[in-house]
Amino acid sequence: MMNGDVVLRLNNVSKSYGAARAVDRLSIDVRKGEVLTLLGPSGCGKSTTMRLVMGLEQCDEGEIIYQGKVVDSAETGVNLPVHKRQMGMVFQSYAIWPHMTVFENVAYPLRVRRVRGEKLREAVERTLDLVGLGGFGDRLAPNLSGGQQQRVALARSLVFEPQILLLDEPFSNLDAHLREQMRAEVRLLQRRLGITVLFVTHDQVEALSLSDRIVVMKAGRAEQIGTPYELYAHPGTAAVRDFLGRTVKLGGRVVEQLQDNRVMIELAQGARVAATAQPGHFSIGQACTAAVRPETLEIVPGLGGAGTLAAKIEMLLFIGDRYEARIGLGERETLLMYLPATDAWREGQEVALRLPERGVQAWPA
């Protein structure tokens, strides 16, 4: 169970490569027993942050504190090497030695720590059982599947019982089905062991499904930190809103101030909708954007009447359990939606979109 104890702290950490600032005054606390995910697009600084935590890079500014001990400080020059930080690491490439058996790969961190004999054998076999590789000890790494190689890398990072596990894009080399399976297995294993995890990914689904908290990064900074639900339902910035999940954005203007930080928006298509003002204050007549998650929209065949938006199905793609549809609103605006897999839909069909009573957010245009 997660509690308030801080295992890892980044305090105003910065890192530059020439004129490019990869990490910019980043401050993060990783709490004991939680999965904290660094999420963002390529170039946002998440991988550099992970390399700083691992000890593969050194801070230009700030400090990193692990288990109450400074491991990297730009001010004092302290920079504890990788092998002395006692952190478990799983890389994108797994970094498994092909000339070693599964047993020897997993045993390596213990041999470095001068663990020998029966104690080493018991620890390795116990960890292999833990990750579902009991009986695989004699196999060579090249003879394993991708999922099995990932389990070896995970076992090797856990065998010496570290206080934190660092996962750097660990599922990116797996196919879609195996990624889903391994996500669930890693989450169950983390809960069973109660280990703290710092996870790096650009995949929204991985971040939302695995994390206790997420740090959405942009230009080397923490754009917003919160639980998956908080970030998805209540994004603090447009960058967070648009990166996490899909968003339908409709142009309009504010026509009325309502209670509880809500406004009435008249959309360009003529319909009116109540929305939560986010962020800040809106004045009457101000241009704005009404943002809503597409799963909260209701689509019905034909004309929907007052309070709905007239639309047309421009394209349908059948993807098994549903349709992916491109819906046209007027001459310029289009949006992508999922429709149930029935025979009620066809390309060119006139439909209506009904906006939800709650869940619409007003943003500055």
NORCOR-V170104 format. One line per field, one symbol per residue. ss: DSSP state (H for helix, E for strand, - for the rest). A space follows every 50 residues. Layout:
# NORCOR-V170104
ss = ???
This chain:
# NORCOR-V170104
ss = -----EEEEEEEEEEEE--EEEEEEEEEEEE---EEEEE------HHHHH HHHH------EEEEEE--EEEEE-----E--HHH---EEE---------- EHHHHHHHHHHH----HHHHHHHHHHHHHH---------EHHH--HHHHH HHHHHHHH-----EEEEE-------HHHHHHHHHHHHHHHHHH--EEEEE E--HHHHHHH--EEEEEE--EEEEEE-HHHHHH----HHHHHH----EEE EEEEEEE----EEEEEE----EEEEEE---------EEEEEE-HHH-EEE E------EEEEEEEEEEE---EEEEEEEE---EEEEEEEE---------E EEEE------EEEE-
